[in-house]
Amino acid sequence: MNAYQLVGHLSTFFDRMMTNADLPARLALKFFWGLDDEAYQKFLKQAFMGIPKNFSGRLLEVPVGTGVLSLPMYKKLVDAEIFCLDYSENMLEAAKERAYKMNLRGVNFLQGDVANLPFEDNFFDLILSVNGFHAFLDKIAAWNETYRVLKRGGTFCGCMYVKGENSRTDLFVKEFCDRQGFFYPPHETLTTLKNLLNNKYSRAEVSNVESFAGFVCIK
């Protein structure tokens, strides 16, 4: 069972942790990821900082997960054409159900692999990936495919785990997340991620909150 399937089976706790919803979630974020309430708010801002307020183009989110963080934002992007893709059918069904309960219309949900995206070249104005690249199996293909389907001048943004910023987090990732198949090594450091993105994109800004790197890149 790979990372996509495993996380799908644990989507309820995943949602609680990602939204800092209750005491166990807050304790987990603080202990394993170094994110107290203030740092968590910075993490959220960092994850979505590449999306303009009134974005009206074509957007791909990969992976969408359960949509717990992104779908509320899409309610405000009334003129955007949005595609949400995930490999996990469990996650995708949870996202669809969430969108239905929110009465969110005009969002396209697709099951698919980031290593082989079912879109033509230069198709999207913006690609968002929140906490995805540390779990992708074929990272090289994922970098190449997200680049391929992005228009020239388009934005690639989101966040991901990077090693070397918090020793407790790194130990947790190595001994639990990697071993259990939630994450898939090798993992970038903040420096190697900056180099990778600057070599691939015409412009790339990379920041971090503890072990989460945020990025905004222009093709």
ABEGO torsion letter per residue (X at the ends): XBAAAAAAAAAAAAAAAAAGABAAAAAAAAAAAGBBAAAAAAAAAAAAAABBAABABBBBBOBAEAGAAAAAAAAABAABBBBBBBABAAAAAAAAAAAAAAGBBGBBBBBBBAABBABBBGABABBBBBGAAAABABAAAAAAAAAAABBBGBBBBEBBBBBGABAAAAAAAAAAAAAAGABBOBBBBAAAAAAAAAAABABBBBBBBEABBBBBBBX
